[in-house]
């Protein structure tokens, strides 16, 4: 916007200020009135909703408490039936073992479980690995008398009990049920119910929900059986009819969305409304961890305990993504907790109907008020526009005397912007415009000086860039790059690569023959990046090769090189290094590590795995450090892969590292490939993983395959 127009608008605004203030005051009064009416309505509605909501929650809290008491009592009663059945059966079994002669002529003949019909009857089987003997047959006849008590219990309690059975220390499994699943590998003395009762022999033990050998959810009660000498000879157990519990207890609740669930002593969910569906959805696995269902499990558990063991009131919680209102009671026989809940939406549904009616009445009144307010605003705008036109005409003539110098200054600035740095403004007034013109003239002089300086800096950067390119080429030329490096050595196939993160890097590799039968492999990573790391890399590579050619084990070589690098290391740089000396005739690798990555070795199974060697301290880190030799034996056709941390620590745009698992996966896509090929597999996998993320570290790799003494590996 031009200055003339700005002046017109400014003077117009000043002239009309008084009128605008009058209308603004009127507008503020009306707007405040509307706001107060709106606020009053919202306070009334909020108070009404809160009062109704508190009443509804109080009413449902009482209903939930009554329902929870009733359901806890019913559940306790049914679990007591199961517990009594187990204790009575255990008592009867002890009579059998106390007086076996009184039951020697058993009238009961159970069939083997593999032949049993799918009707309520007695059946048996022996634990896996238990051979049938005369003594075992006599004990089976004795145990068969358990039908005398099992049959009536199951007849009158089939709604509560799914299976009744007894397992003996000798390996007999005797069962009264209509389920018929024969399990050849079943060992009765290793079952959870048997082990639990032998650990606590004088009480009925409850096993919380698990998936049984039939693949169904199951809750089990068990009790140990002792002979007259007090030795545990058997365990009696009963499975709760889980489906009946789900339908009779869990299926009943308050209102349309009411539900009930049971917590065990470990605070896992033993049963809840969608229990069976969740088991199927998770391939037969339990999905009953409390934290998998509640949004804030710690707070919810604290309030459940308050309800069950104290004077806590019903509370709100988030269950499976829905807000619920719930309370809890203790089941006395087992110490479990029964929780009853209802969706909060169902409780507060009546509030919505009341507020909807109120909103309709208020909306009609607000529309009438808005129409009157609009009429008043239109009249005010018409008056302001009329006065503004009159004032604008007056201001126009005044603004012309100010805008002309500004137009001249604008033309001068345009010429400077087009490259005419010698063009200066001739405005020399004593006002702000004159100050601005003089400021532009000074800026013109400064811009010319800046341009000259920029040319100098650009030339210097180009010179440094050229020198870095030369340094990059020198560093690359120091590494062996001719492959195959030893064409006359048919025993091995060798390949290596190095990709620096900057123009010059700190990683390096080397390989050379120390004699006709020994090949030295070196891979190392210098701390830091850029030119300092490259210089330290040159020193380290030279010292390692010179020392290795003098002979000795890898540990001795690293120890001597470490002491040499520690001398005068004022920059506190260090090197991680892996050095291996490979015997071409036997495939034996003797190696030592100075804090370097684990090598990956492909053995007879044609699969690369990490060889987790013992690391020594980094080179140049501490004078006098010692290193440990270790040996690896490559089989004919076996391979070894060594690398720097730039491979596993390569990161994607989300900061996730490539890792050794992905490294091994890339190597094992085709472990029979040549070294050049499986190095390329790793490099491609890293590049695909990192995507657009920049490379933060050097990536260096060596791969070698041993073809045997005569070099006759199959291609």
HELIX and SHEET records of a PDB file:
HELIX    1   1 UNK A    3  UNK A   15  1                                  13    
HELIX    2   2 UNK A   17  UNK A   98  1                                  82    
HELIX    3   3 UNK A  100  UNK A  103  5                                   4    
HELIX    4   4 UNK A  113  UNK A  115  5                                   3    
HELIX    5   5 UNK A  134  UNK A  144  1                                  11    
HELIX    6   6 UNK A  147  UNK A  157  1                                  11    
HELIX    7   7 UNK A  188  UNK A  190  5                                   3    
HELIX    8   8 UNK A  192  UNK A  199  1                                   8    
HELIX    9   9 UNK A  242  UNK A  245  1                                   4    
HELIX   10  10 UNK A  246  UNK A  250  3                                   5    
HELIX   11  11 UNK A  275  UNK A  281  1                                   7    
HELIX   12  12 UNK A  290  UNK A  292  5                                   3    
HELIX   13  13 UNK A  297  UNK A  309  1                                  13    
HELIX   14  14 UNK A  344  UNK A  417  1                                  74    
HELIX   15  15 UNK A  432  UNK A  478  1                                  47    
HELIX   16  16 UNK A  530  UNK A  549  1                                  20    
HELIX   17  17 UNK A  554  UNK A  566  1                                  13    
HELIX   18  18 UNK A  659  UNK A  667  1                                   9    
HELIX   19  19 UNK A  675  UNK A  690  1                                  16    
SHEET    1   A 7 UNK A 111  UNK A 112  0                                        
SHEET    2   A 7 UNK A 121  UNK A 126  1                                        
SHEET    3   A 7 UNK A 172  UNK A 177 -1                                        
SHEET    4   A 7 UNK A 161  UNK A 168 -1                                        
SHEET    5   A 7 UNK A 232  UNK A 240 -1                                        
SHEET    6   A 7 UNK A 217  UNK A 226 -1                                        
SHEET    7   A 7 UNK A 205  UNK A 211 -1                                        
SHEET    1   B 5 UNK A 269  UNK A 271  0                                        
SHEET    2   B 5 UNK A 259  UNK A 263 -1                                        
SHEET    3   B 5 UNK A 337  UNK A 343 -1                                        
SHEET    4   B 5 UNK A 322  UNK A 330 -1                                        
SHEET    5   B 5 UNK A 315  UNK A 319 -1                                        
SHEET    1   C 5 UNK A 492  UNK A 499  0                                        
SHEET    2   C 5 UNK A 699  UNK A 706 -1                                        
SHEET    3   C 5 UNK A 639  UNK A 643 -1                                        
SHEET    4   C 5 UNK A 599  UNK A 602 -1                                        
SHEET    5   C 5 UNK A 608  UNK A 611 -1                                        
SHEET    1   D 5 UNK A 507  UNK A 515  0                                        
SHEET    2   D 5 UNK A 518  UNK A 526 -1                                        
SHEET    3   D 5 UNK A 575  UNK A 583 -1                                        
SHEET    4   D 5 UNK A 588  UNK A 594 -1                                        
SHEET    5   D 5 UNK A 630  UNK A 633 -1                                        
END                                                                             
